[in-house]
Amino acid sequence: MKFLIVCGGSAGHINPAIAIAEELHKKSPEFEILFAGAGKTLEKRLIPEAGFDLVNIKMSGLRRGFSPRDILHNIRTIWNLFTAGFRSAKLLKEFKPNAVIGTGGYISYPVLKKARAKGIRTYVLEPNASPGLAVRMLSGIVDKIFVTYKDTEDKYKHPKRVIYTGTPLRSGFLSSNVITENAALYTTGKSDVPIVVSFWGSVGATGMNNKIFDFIERNVKEDKFKHIHAAGISGNAEAMKERLKNLGVTEAAATLVDIREYIDDMPSVMGEADIIISRSGASTIAELTAIGRPAILIPSPNVTENHQEENARQLQKAGGAVMILEKDCTGDTLFEVVSSLLENKEGLKKMSDALKSLLVSDATARIVDTVLKDSKT
């Protein structure tokens, strides 16, 4: 059997897609799996590293502004959508998949639409609390929609097509060796220096990196915890390291601050954290429930439908996270919240338990079993 998996350019779309592909290979190494992406940097890195073949179909998203730059971008997007249809049809004709699975992102729309027109079984995953534009457009086309949150069927045109599965996770987040000897204080009871881990997604965010630098500077002065920060693949890491040198805190920073471009070993790094500071994309939310680490969530205000804020509110409501809107976030605010949380080990334990209660550990298997069951009918 052949399966085509389509994912957008962010880690939040790519990692669930890889998890699904790995689960398919567990079911049968003979299954042939091909990825289709939009030609983004992270796709070209993560998918081949996971051992899968990738083809690229140029695609871009819509912008909601009306500046000349936004209008020009949207004209290009319409052209890309037009040409993506032809490329999708050619790919489907050549590869002949038994099923096509999309994990979100604009590239999912033209590929899944063409696949459904050809009578191929189609599925789409919506890991956010509310569906994005691409999934909404596909919800009346695909055979089934996999969702992360319970009782969200009424947000889709065809509620009977919606299946609650949870979000697929990379295998590392579900393995027992995630919790290391340096794991959180409230779990081990150790008196080691606490560890804070922060990241803004795979690409990073310059504005938030500036705020986290103020946070780093405060911690260097007060020496309260070790801090691992992923600045993103857009070159911010070196700039932040240079700023540390200019402050003359190189020696202290070497002990307290570990600035990286990207965290490749995310399961083990998150497993060592006492507190995680991050955006609230769907993949990150799922990883937090698996790792059970209390979080401070700062939703990105720049995503379509503001779905990150809704994701963050779900975790805050459950008691596993504190949400701070970006407009209210400063380095000092973050430092005070982190310091307060670290002083309350019992509170951290309750947050950890609340997160773990939300985990759907067999999400990937639910999706793959559904797809394989349908393929036999």
C-alpha positions as CSV (number, residue, x, y, z in Angstrom):
1,M,0.0,0.0,0.0
2,K,1.1,3.6,-0.6
3,F,0.4,6.6,1.5
4,L,0.9,10.3,0.7
5,I,1.4,12.6,3.7
6,V,1.0,16.3,3.2
7,C,2.2,18.8,5.8
8,G,2.9,22.5,6.0
9,G,6.3,24.1,6.8
10,S,6.2,24.5,10.6
11,A,7.2,21.9,13.1
12,G,3.6,21.8,14.4
13,H,2.6,20.3,11.0
14,I,5.7,18.3,10.3
15,N,6.2,16.4,13.6
16,P,2.6,14.9,13.7
17,A,3.1,13.9,10.1
18,I,6.3,12.1,10.9
19,A,4.7,10.4,13.8
20,I,1.9,9.1,11.5
21,A,4.5,7.9,9.0
22,E,6.5,6.1,11.7
23,E,3.3,4.4,13.0
24,L,2.5,3.2,9.4
25,H,5.9,1.7,9.1
26,K,5.4,-0.1,12.4
27,K,2.3,-1.6,11.0
28,S,4.2,-2.8,7.9
29,P,7.7,-1.9,6.7
30,E,6.4,-2.7,3.2
31,F,4.1,0.3,3.2
32,E,5.4,3.0,0.8
33,I,5.3,6.5,2.2
34,L,5.9,9.8,0.4
35,F,5.7,13.3,1.9
36,A,4.6,16.4,0.0
37,G,5.5,19.8,1.4
38,A,5.6,23.4,0.4
39,G,9.4,23.6,0.1
40,K,10.1,25.2,3.4
41,T,13.5,25.0,5.2
42,L,12.3,22.9,8.1
43,E,10.6,20.3,5.9
44,K,13.8,19.8,4.0
45,R,15.6,19.2,7.2
46,L,13.3,17.1,9.4
47,I,11.6,14.8,6.9
48,P,14.7,13.4,5.3
49,E,16.3,13.1,8.8
50,A,13.4,10.9,9.7
51,G,14.1,8.7,6.7
52,F,11.3,9.6,4.4
53,D,11.3,10.9,0.8
54,L,9.9,14.4,0.2
55,V,8.6,16.2,-2.9
56,N,7.9,20.0,-2.9
57,I,4.9,21.8,-4.3
58,K,5.3,25.6,-4.0
59,M,2.5,27.1,-1.9
60,S,2.0,30.1,0.4
61,G,-0.7,31.4,2.7
62,L,-2.9,34.4,2.5
63,R,-2.2,37.7,4.3
64,R,-5.0,39.8,5.8
65,G,-3.4,43.2,5.3
66,F,-4.0,45.6,2.5
67,S,-0.5,47.1,2.0
68,P,1.1,46.8,-1.5
69,R,3.4,44.1,-0.2
70,D,0.4,42.1,1.2
71,I,-1.6,42.5,-2.0
72,L,1.4,41.3,-4.1
73,H,1.9,38.4,-1.8
74,N,-1.7,37.3,-2.1
75,I,-1.6,37.6,-5.9
76,R,1.4,35.2,-5.8
77,T,-0.5,32.9,-3.4
78,I,-3.5,32.7,-5.8
79,W,-1.0,31.9,-8.6
80,N,0.7,29.3,-6.5
81,L,-2.7,27.7,-5.6
82,F,-3.5,27.5,-9.3
83,T,-0.3,25.8,-10.3
84,A,-0.3,23.6,-7.1
85,G,-3.4,22.0,-8.5
86,F,-1.6,20.8,-11.6
87,R,1.4,19.7,-9.6
88,S,-0.8,17.8,-7.2
89,A,-2.6,16.0,-10.0
90,K,0.7,15.0,-11.6
91,L,2.0,13.7,-8.2
92,L,-1.1,11.7,-7.5
93,K,-1.0,10.2,-11.0
94,E,2.6,9.1,-10.7
95,F,2.6,7.9,-7.0
96,K,-0.9,6.4,-7.0
97,P,-1.5,6.5,-3.2
98,N,-4.2,4.4,-1.5
99,A,-4.8,7.3,0.9
100,V,-3.7,10.9,1.4
101,I,-3.3,12.3,4.9
102,G,-2.9,16.0,5.5
103,T,-1.7,17.5,8.8
104,G,-2.7,21.1,8.1
105,G,-1.0,24.1,6.4
106,Y,-2.1,25.6,3.1
107,I,-0.3,22.9,1.0
108,S,-2.9,20.4,2.3
109,Y,-5.7,22.0,0.4
110,P,-4.8,21.6,-3.3
111,V,-3.4,18.1,-2.7
112,L,-6.3,16.7,-0.7
113,K,-8.8,18.4,-3.0
114,K,-7.3,16.8,-6.1
115,A,-7.0,13.4,-4.3
116,R,-10.7,13.4,-3.4
117,A,-11.7,14.3,-6.9
118,K,-9.8,11.3,-8.1
119,G,-11.7,9.0,-5.6
120,I,-8.7,8.5,-3.3
121,R,-9.5,8.3,0.4
122,T,-8.5,11.6,2.2
123,Y,-8.0,12.6,5.8
124,V,-7.0,15.8,7.5
125,L,-5.7,16.4,11.1
126,E,-6.7,19.6,12.9
127,P,-4.6,19.7,16.1
128,N,-5.8,23.2,17.2
129,A,-8.9,23.8,19.3
130,S,-10.5,25.6,16.4
131,P,-10.1,24.7,12.7
132,G,-7.8,26.9,10.5
133,L,-8.7,28.1,7.0
134,A,-7.2,25.2,5.1
135,V,-9.0,22.6,7.3
136,R,-12.3,24.5,7.1
137,M,-12.1,24.5,3.3
138,L,-11.3,20.8,3.4
139,S,-13.9,19.8,5.9
140,G,-16.6,19.4,3.3
141,I,-14.3,17.4,1.0
142,V,-12.3,14.9,3.0
143,D,-13.6,11.5,4.2
144,K,-12.6,12.1,7.9
145,I,-11.3,14.9,10.1
146,F,-9.1,14.0,13.1
147,V,-9.3,16.5,16.0
148,T,-7.4,17.0,19.2
149,Y,-10.1,18.3,21.5
150,K,-13.3,16.6,22.6
151,D,-16.7,18.0,21.8
152,T,-15.6,20.2,18.9
153,E,-17.7,18.5,16.2
154,D,-20.0,21.5,16.0
155,K,-17.2,23.6,14.6
156,Y,-17.2,21.6,11.3
157,K,-19.7,21.5,8.4
158,H,-20.0,17.7,8.7
159,P,-19.8,16.7,12.4
160,K,-20.2,13.0,11.6
161,R,-16.9,13.0,9.8
162,V,-15.1,14.3,12.9
163,I,-13.1,11.8,15.0
164,Y,-11.5,12.7,18.3
165,T,-8.0,11.3,18.3
166,G,-5.6,13.7,20.1
167,T,-2.4,14.9,18.5
168,P,0.2,12.5,17.2
169,L,3.5,12.8,19.1
170,R,7.1,12.0,18.2
171,S,8.0,8.6,19.7
172,G,10.6,10.3,22.0
173,F,7.9,12.0,23.9
174,L,6.2,8.8,24.9
175,S,9.3,6.8,25.9
176,S,10.2,6.1,29.5
177,N,13.7,7.6,29.2
178,V,12.4,11.1,28.7
179,I,12.6,11.7,32.5
180,T,16.3,12.0,33.3
181,E,18.3,12.1,36.5
182,N,18.2,15.9,36.2
183,A,14.4,16.1,36.0
184,A,12.2,18.5,37.8
185,L,12.7,19.2,41.5
186,Y,9.1,18.5,42.4
187,T,9.4,15.1,40.9
188,T,12.8,14.0,42.2
189,G,13.0,16.0,45.4
190,K,16.6,17.0,44.6
191,S,18.1,20.4,45.5
192,D,19.7,20.9,42.1
193,V,19.5,24.2,40.3
194,P,16.1,24.5,38.6
195,I,16.0,24.4,34.8
196,V,13.9,26.7,32.6
197,V,13.5,25.9,28.9
198,S,12.1,28.4,26.4
199,F,11.4,28.5,22.7
200,W,9.1,30.3,20.2
201,G,8.8,27.6,17.6
202,S,11.2,26.4,15.0
203,V,11.7,29.7,13.2
204,G,11.7,31.8,16.4
205,A,10.4,35.4,16.9
206,T,12.6,38.4,17.1
207,G,10.3,40.5,19.3
208,M,10.0,37.7,21.8
209,N,13.7,37.0,21.7
210,N,14.3,40.6,22.8
211,K,11.9,40.0,25.7
212,I,13.6,36.8,26.7
213,F,17.0,38.5,26.5
214,D,15.7,40.9,29.2
215,F,14.6,37.8,31.2
216,I,18.1,36.3,30.7
217,E,19.8,39.5,31.8
218,R,17.7,39.5,35.0
219,N,18.5,35.9,35.8
220,V,22.3,36.5,35.2
221,K,22.1,39.1,37.9
222,E,20.0,37.1,40.4
223,D,21.4,33.6,39.6
224,K,18.1,31.7,40.3
225,F,18.0,28.9,37.6
226,K,19.7,27.5,34.6
227,H,18.1,28.5,31.3
228,I,18.1,26.8,27.9
229,H,16.7,28.9,25.1
230,A,16.1,28.1,21.4
231,A,16.2,31.3,19.5
232,G,15.1,29.9,16.1
233,I,16.6,29.0,12.8
234,S,16.4,32.5,11.5
235,G,19.8,33.6,12.9
236,N,18.8,35.0,16.2
237,A,20.9,32.7,18.3
238,E,24.2,34.2,17.3
239,A,22.9,37.7,17.7
240,M,21.8,36.9,21.3
241,K,25.1,35.4,22.1
242,E,26.8,38.5,20.9
243,R,24.6,40.6,23.0
244,L,25.6,38.6,26.0
245,K,29.3,39.2,25.2
246,N,28.6,42.9,24.9
247,L,27.1,42.9,28.4
248,G,30.3,41.4,29.8
249,V,28.5,38.4,31.3
250,T,30.1,35.7,29.2
251,E,31.4,33.7,32.2
252,A,28.1,33.9,34.1
253,A,26.1,33.1,31.0
254,A,28.2,30.1,30.3
255,T,27.0,28.6,33.6
256,L,23.4,29.9,33.6
257,V,22.4,30.3,29.9
258,D,22.5,27.9,27.0
259,I,21.4,29.6,23.8
260,R,20.7,27.4,20.9
261,E,19.4,27.8,17.3
262,Y,17.1,24.8,17.5
263,I,16.6,22.0,20.1
264,D,17.0,18.7,18.2
265,D,16.7,16.6,21.3
266,M,13.5,18.2,22.5
267,P,12.0,15.3,24.4
268,S,15.0,15.0,26.7
269,V,15.5,18.7,27.1
270,M,11.9,19.3,28.0
271,G,12.1,16.3,30.3
272,E,14.8,18.1,32.3
273,A,12.9,21.3,32.7
274,D,11.1,22.5,35.8
275,I,9.2,25.1,33.8
276,I,8.7,25.6,30.0
277,I,8.1,29.0,28.4
278,S,6.8,28.8,24.9
279,R,4.2,29.6,22.3
280,S,1.0,27.5,22.3
281,G,0.9,25.8,18.9
282,A,-0.9,22.6,18.8
283,S,2.2,20.3,18.6
284,T,3.7,22.1,21.6
285,I,0.5,21.7,23.6
286,A,0.5,17.9,22.9
287,E,4.2,17.6,23.9
288,L,3.5,19.4,27.1
289,T,0.8,17.0,28.1
290,A,3.1,14.1,27.3
291,I,6.1,15.5,29.2
292,G,4.0,16.9,32.1
293,R,6.0,20.0,32.6
294,P,4.3,23.2,33.9
295,A,4.2,25.9,31.3
296,I,4.1,29.6,30.8
297,L,2.3,30.1,27.4
298,I,2.6,33.3,25.3
299,P,0.3,32.8,22.3
300,S,1.5,34.2,19.0
301,P,-0.8,37.0,18.0
302,N,0.2,36.6,14.4
303,V,-1.5,33.3,13.5
304,T,-4.7,32.9,11.6
305,E,-7.9,32.7,13.7
306,N,-5.9,33.4,16.9
307,H,-6.0,29.7,17.6
308,Q,-2.9,29.7,19.8
309,E,-4.7,31.8,22.4
310,E,-7.6,29.3,22.5
311,N,-5.1,26.4,22.8
312,A,-3.4,28.2,25.7
313,R,-6.7,28.9,27.4
314,Q,-7.5,25.2,27.3
315,L,-4.4,24.3,29.3
316,Q,-4.8,27.2,31.7
317,K,-8.4,26.1,32.3
318,A,-7.2,22.6,33.1
319,G,-4.6,24.0,35.6
320,G,-1.5,23.0,33.7
321,A,-0.3,26.4,32.5
322,V,-0.2,30.1,33.0
323,M,-1.0,32.3,30.0
324,I,0.5,35.7,29.3
325,L,-0.6,37.6,26.2
326,E,2.4,38.9,24.2
327,K,1.2,42.6,24.7
328,D,1.4,42.1,28.5
329,C,4.7,40.2,28.4
330,T,8.1,41.7,29.5
331,G,11.3,40.1,30.6
332,D,10.6,41.3,34.2
333,T,7.0,39.9,34.1
334,L,8.3,36.5,33.0
335,F,11.0,36.5,35.6
336,E,8.6,37.2,38.4
337,V,6.1,34.5,37.3
338,V,8.9,31.9,36.9
339,S,10.3,32.8,40.3
340,S,6.9,32.5,42.0
341,L,6.2,29.2,40.4
342,L,9.5,27.7,41.3
343,E,9.0,28.6,45.0
344,N,5.8,26.4,45.1
345,K,6.8,22.8,44.5
346,E,3.4,21.5,45.4
347,G,1.8,23.9,42.9
348,L,4.2,22.7,40.2
349,K,3.2,19.1,41.0
350,K,-0.5,19.9,40.6
351,M,0.2,21.6,37.2
352,S,2.2,18.6,36.1
353,D,-0.6,16.2,37.0
354,A,-3.2,18.4,35.3
355,L,-1.2,18.3,32.0
356,K,-0.7,14.6,32.1
357,S,-4.4,14.1,32.6
358,L,-4.9,15.6,29.1
359,L,-2.5,13.3,27.3
360,V,-3.9,11.0,24.6
361,S,-1.0,8.6,24.4
362,D,-2.4,6.5,21.5
363,A,-3.4,9.4,19.2
364,T,-1.2,8.2,16.4
365,A,-2.4,4.7,16.6
366,R,-6.0,5.9,16.5
367,I,-5.4,7.8,13.3
368,V,-3.4,5.0,11.6
369,D,-5.9,2.3,12.6
370,T,-8.8,4.3,11.2
371,V,-7.0,4.8,7.9
372,L,-6.0,1.2,7.5
373,K,-9.5,0.0,8.5
374,D,-11.0,2.2,5.8
375,S,-8.5,0.9,3.3
376,K,-9.8,-2.6,3.8
377,T,-13.4,-1.7,3.0
